[in-house]
């Protein structure tokens, strides 16, 4: 089933006050190093880009997925030379540890050294702080796995190499043949994460005619039977689960034992491979929306990325495409913009390229990355589970 209704994103943006000191980039640095005097056609001998993401901290696993794929992507996009049209691309890596203040400090240091291309960010909080720095200092920023919708269109300097939450929610809607008139229950924790998911479902699927019924659970709750019964009482046509943390196993057990999974289609996001065993006996009854797993796309770019990551001793996973795409976008920016920020922005706006997930398009007006999404299920494989593709949601149909 390929669905055809385009799902539109309403304005769901969390306001944050980011008071950050500006640090203007120096002139005559990496963006024009080595240019030949009098030769306007000659690009710089080298360009330095800064990659700031989580190498340690709570999101270190996501950071590793991104970094392994970024290195593979840079090798792929430059045919193993790390050069484009005679310009050497040098990467400076910095660890943000998942902390916005640490990321901003690293960004200021790099910008102070003349770097005007920054990439990375597994954390949405980090990405928003980095976007603010990009605007203040007029440097290019290509955000990675961070999914907050507020990153898209935040300023003219910020792009993204991964998907965003709106694309997740739109993919959840694809499990219904027709959204109009349907009742969608959102089962989530009563915190900013859960409330944000309710707002996103209301904005995206509610705009298509769905009635949205929130079932919000306090974070300190450990007995989920009453809430599972509350979901059933709402008589939904679809249950969208947005959950994180140590209580996930108990929550899914209650949903299974109370018959929710037997009576209503239940959809949630499929995370990285390390989480595949977290759903217990519910695993094979859940419908999963998915950004990426290695077996989902079938194309030469994905095969090249998977082979390169595995050859280097890594494992391709959920956020691998974000790193690989970032490298392709970096090479495009350097090739066409030669270190000039305005020219690099122009080179990326509307840029269409083949990535691990197939054709990606950088939407010119807000720098969203339009890309396919997936429907998946988990299949028992001995003592573990593996992901299996159900269907592909076309990029245009889940565009934010």
Helices and strands as residue ranges (DSSP letters): E 46-53, H 60-77, E 83-84, E 87-95, H 100-112, E 117-120, H 124-137, E 140-143, G 149-151, E 158-160, H 165-173, E 183-189, H 192-204, G 206-208, E 211-217, H 225-233, E 238-242, H 248-257, H 260-263, E 266-269, G 273-275, G 280-285, E 287-290, H 300-311, H 320-337, H 341-348, E 352-355, E 358-362, E 369-370, E 373-381, E 384-393, G 395-398
